[in-house]
Amino acid sequence: MMNNTLKSQFKVNPGTIIEGKWHKNRYTILKELGFGANGTVYLAQFRNQHVALKMSDNGMSVTSEVNVLKSFAKVQGSTLGPSLIDVDDWERRQKNISFYVMEYIKGPDLLEFIKQKDQGWIEVLLLQLLNDLNTLHEKGWVFGDLKPENLIVTGPPPKIRCIDVGGTTIQGRAIKEFTEFYDRGYWGLGSRKAEPTYDLFAVGMIIINTAYPKRFNKTSGGINQLRQMIRQKKELLKYESVLLNALQGKYNTAKEMRIDLLEMMNTQTQTSKSTRSQQQVVKKSSSHTTQVNRQTYKKKRKRGSALETILIVMVISFLYFLYIYSQVF
């Protein structure tokens, strides 16, 4: 987190106009969106659109984040992070403050979206995320601070987008920013070296987080505690093998994890179809049995009605015979 002195340096009131020193673009600050170790992010108005403006006193940090966004832009069809709009300096109190402007991605975060919809969306969004992470990793970057708050779902159609690239790190270096719950170092399951397995551990913890919205505290730590937490939630049991592989660093790439997730989904679909087929057979058998029973009942009822008619005729005939007999004698 940013200390109070640094945060106050970037305290900008709504209505303030930020004018770039070099490009002369003017941005009207609307409100603060958040702040962290590397700067403060504001919602701003630029011409007829909303944008996200991040300012920082760390020029190297700004350069690094801008390079990440430029790298995203080079990947055709990728929508992993926000698009870059502008990079400039703002002269304030005889000091230059570096800032960059990016696309404002609006929507609920991952956990809020699933809460609004249902658990069925988890797999769809995870497949998207793993595909985008694979692209990011191939470009030599690791996202680092991967957590639900940094995953926004836009649409329709629903599409997962990553925001806040402040923790994105070149592979091989130390992770710049992290959140303990999603950090493998915190759980004693690996280092904080920027590599694909670091992000995939976080993906595993995000899946666990969907079943524990308020998260949970570390006790014994390690894989034993996490395995126990997985097995206490029936909605996580189907992911158990995928989760344990991700948490223990057994996937070298996001693509491998994505393939495993697809296979798991396919197996469940086949099992579900088989179960439905069996239920249909039982239903048909039950229906046939019911139909036979109804036919048997109808036949018995018809026989019973015929016997009843014959008996009535016999009784009436007997009574008529007695009446005739009494008249004659």
Secondary structure in CASP SS format (residue, H / E / C, confidence):
PFRMAT SS
TARGET T0000
AUTHOR 0000-0000-0000
METHOD secondary structure of the structure
MODEL  1
M C 1.00
M C 1.00
N C 1.00
N H 1.00
T H 1.00
L H 1.00
K H 1.00
S H 1.00
Q H 1.00
F C 1.00
K C 1.00
V C 1.00
N C 1.00
P C 1.00
G C 1.00
T C 1.00
I E 1.00
I E 1.00
E E 1.00
G C 1.00
K C 1.00
W C 1.00
H C 1.00
K C 1.00
N C 1.00
R E 1.00
Y E 1.00
T E 1.00
I E 1.00
L E 1.00
K E 1.00
E E 1.00
L E 1.00
G E 1.00
F E 1.00
G E 1.00
A C 1.00
N C 1.00
G E 1.00
T E 1.00
V E 1.00
Y E 1.00
L E 1.00
A E 1.00
Q E 1.00
F E 1.00
R C 1.00
N C 1.00
Q E 1.00
H E 1.00
V E 1.00
A E 1.00
L E 1.00
K E 1.00
M E 1.00
S E 1.00
D C 1.00
N C 1.00
G H 1.00
M H 1.00
S H 1.00
V H 1.00
T H 1.00
S H 1.00
E H 1.00
V H 1.00
N H 1.00
V H 1.00
L H 1.00
K H 1.00
S H 1.00
F H 1.00
A H 1.00
K H 1.00
V C 1.00
Q C 1.00
G C 1.00
S C 1.00
T C 1.00
L C 1.00
G C 1.00
P C 1.00
S C 1.00
L E 1.00
I E 1.00
D E 1.00
V E 1.00
D E 1.00
D E 1.00
W E 1.00
E E 1.00
R E 1.00
R C 1.00
Q C 1.00
K E 1.00
N E 1.00
I E 1.00
S E 1.00
F E 1.00
Y E 1.00
V E 1.00
M E 1.00
E E 1.00
Y C 1.00
I C 1.00
K C 1.00
G C 1.00
P C 1.00
D E 1.00
L H 1.00
L H 1.00
E H 1.00
F H 1.00
I H 1.00
K H 1.00
Q H 1.00
K C 1.00
D C 1.00
Q C 1.00
G C 1.00
W H 1.00
I H 1.00
E H 1.00
V H 1.00
L H 1.00
L H 1.00
L H 1.00
Q H 1.00
L H 1.00
L H 1.00
N H 1.00
D H 1.00
L H 1.00
N H 1.00
T H 1.00
L H 1.00
H H 1.00
E H 1.00
K C 1.00
G C 1.00
W E 1.00
V E 1.00
F C 1.00
G C 1.00
D C 1.00
L C 1.00
K C 1.00
P H 1.00
E H 1.00
N H 1.00
L E 1.00
I E 1.00
V E 1.00
T E 1.00
G C 1.00
P C 1.00
P C 1.00
P C 1.00
K E 1.00
I E 1.00
R E 1.00
C E 1.00
I C 1.00
D C 1.00
V H 1.00
G H 1.00
G H 1.00
T C 1.00
T E 1.00
I E 1.00
Q C 1.00
G C 1.00
R C 1.00
A E 1.00
I C 1.00
K C 1.00
E C 1.00
F C 1.00
T C 1.00
E H 1.00
F H 1.00
Y H 1.00
D C 1.00
R C 1.00
G C 1.00
Y C 1.00
W C 1.00
G C 1.00
L C 1.00
G C 1.00
S C 1.00
R C 1.00
K E 1.00
A C 1.00
E C 1.00
P H 1.00
T H 1.00
Y H 1.00
D H 1.00
L H 1.00
F H 1.00
A H 1.00
V H 1.00
G H 1.00
M H 1.00
I H 1.00
I H 1.00
I H 1.00
N H 1.00
T H 1.00
A H 1.00
Y C 1.00
P C 1.00
K C 1.00
R C 1.00
F C 1.00
N C 1.00
K C 1.00
T C 1.00
S C 1.00
G C 1.00
G H 1.00
I H 1.00
N H 1.00
Q H 1.00
L H 1.00
R H 1.00
Q H 1.00
M H 1.00
I H 1.00
R H 1.00
Q C 1.00
K C 1.00
K H 1.00
E H 1.00
L H 1.00
L H 1.00
K C 1.00
Y C 1.00
E H 1.00
S H 1.00
V H 1.00
L H 1.00
L H 1.00
N H 1.00
A H 1.00
L H 1.00
Q C 1.00
G C 1.00
K C 1.00
Y C 1.00
N C 1.00
T C 1.00
A H 1.00
K H 1.00
E H 1.00
M H 1.00
R H 1.00
I H 1.00
D H 1.00
L H 1.00
L H 1.00
E H 1.00
M H 1.00
M H 1.00
N H 1.00
T H 1.00
Q H 1.00
T H 1.00
Q H 1.00
T H 1.00
S H 1.00
K H 1.00
S H 1.00
T H 1.00
R H 1.00
S H 1.00
Q H 1.00
Q H 1.00
Q H 1.00
V H 1.00
V H 1.00
K H 1.00
K H 1.00
S H 1.00
S H 1.00
S H 1.00
H H 1.00
T H 1.00
T H 1.00
Q H 1.00
V H 1.00
N H 1.00
R H 1.00
Q H 1.00
T H 1.00
Y H 1.00
K H 1.00
K H 1.00
K H 1.00
R H 1.00
K H 1.00
R H 1.00
G H 1.00
S H 1.00
A H 1.00
L H 1.00
E H 1.00
T H 1.00
I H 1.00
L H 1.00
I H 1.00
V H 1.00
M H 1.00
V H 1.00
I H 1.00
S H 1.00
F H 1.00
L H 1.00
Y H 1.00
F H 1.00
L H 1.00
Y H 1.00
I H 1.00
Y H 1.00
S H 1.00
Q H 1.00
V H 1.00
F C 1.00
END
